[in-house]
Amino acid sequence: MSLNYLIVQIARWSCDPPSRGISLATGRKWKENRQFTIKALARLGVADRSVESRIVREVDSLLSVMATVDSHLFNPAVICSCIANVMCDIIFGRRYAHDDPEMMKYVAEMQEGFVLMAHLGILNFLPALRHLPMTRKPLARLNVTKAAAHSFFANHVREHMATFDPENIRDFIDTYLEEARKRAQVDANCNLLEDDYVLHLVGDLFGSGFVTTAHTIIWGLLYMSRHGDVQRRVQAEIGEQIGEGRAPNLADMSELPYTVAVVHEVLRFKTVAPLGVPHANTKDLVVRGYHIPKGTFIMPLLHAVHHSEMHWKNPTEFDPTNFLDSDGRLKIPSAFMPFSSGKRICPGGQLAMYETFLFLASILQRFTVTLPEGAPVPDLIGKLGVTLAPPTFDLLITAR
Ligand code: HEM
């Protein structure tokens, strides 16, 4: 087979009828979209860690908000805007002010969409229920939030198409436009630039990447406020290895095993994607004597794996030492799978780790977080949507 033939074949696959985005796509289109996304994220700084500067900019903006908080009561929900901004920077090359009305509306709608999706999960089993008023209304609302998100993305795509410069690739959308143009050169029928492929891809990336990570960081702060001993140990480690003269960076991760273990323990203990994403088996299977016919709807219960006594010594306790060996070095048990496992494992896991580490380490270097005295203890169970959302709560923050 000649190289040219192969290139034309690849281009033809790329222009198949839409199986859009990644999360809900299957087959060849999923594979291509996924490979493209992994390469693009690597190129935009996940591989060489230069993405750090995009994260640090948001950490700094959060720390300046925290430094000016009146009466020292701080609502960590603002972290959602910070993480949304990291994604905006990677995808569109821009950030928004925390109180920007467009951004606030979009962040709220995205979170609402996640809750609606979980409520409508029953339609996966019983699609006919979509005609009932109890599902018709949320379904209509979900479509409104999706349309709003797509129009937000479409504005950015139009702007990028008008200003595209192949010599200056700025972000994920530029990387996509560059790839689409390359493919159009080998296949005149390639329609990647004309339809809404990119909107679905960007929607998946944004949707999967921002709520999950923001919720993990907020859970992390809540557990730090509940476990003063763990918080003090993190602060002591940061004090010994970094001191006060500079902020933590990604190169410090190897010198801060306890802090990194805390990040892992938050991801285990409050598994923010507790039900993973639904899968289906591509052939008949027998598992422990049960026959599972091809095409069965399978929910991977990641929360159950993370709370099984088979794998963890005290699964119901928040205990960062789950991730340390007897010499205090980082150890990652094979049952740790917040990003799932296998061919569809989350392609943003590394980025999420970087963000969670930089936010938690930088906040705890500068502040001690506690729950205000006398305030009711926040609900530690969380609200189950597509993610396990933390409750709304205030933290008392004290500069160190
Ligand atoms: C704490 C943060 C995160 C958690 C816990 C998380 C978790 C997950 C899980 C459990 C899946 C399902 C995998 C499967 O189908 O078995 C997934 C898929 C996915 N995640 Fe993440 N994720 C996080 C952050 C991110 C970030 C930052 C990005 C983007 C940069 C991202 C992009 C995606 C995409 C595109 C998929 C679909 C993959 C596919 O179907 O091939 N995620 N994630």
Boltz pocket constraint, residues with backbone or C-beta under 6 A from the ligand:
constraints:
  - pocket:
      binder: B
      contacts: [[A, 22], [A, 23], [A, 24], [A, 25], [A, 34], [A, 41], [A, 204], [A, 205], [A, 206], [A, 208], [A, 209], [A, 210], [A, 212], [A, 213], [A, 216], [A, 272], [A, 273], [A, 276], [A, 277], [A, 278], [A, 337], [A, 338], [A, 339], [A, 340], [A, 341], [A, 343], [A, 344], [A, 345], [A, 346], [A, 347], [A, 348], [A, 349], [A, 351], [A, 352]]
      max_distance: 6.0
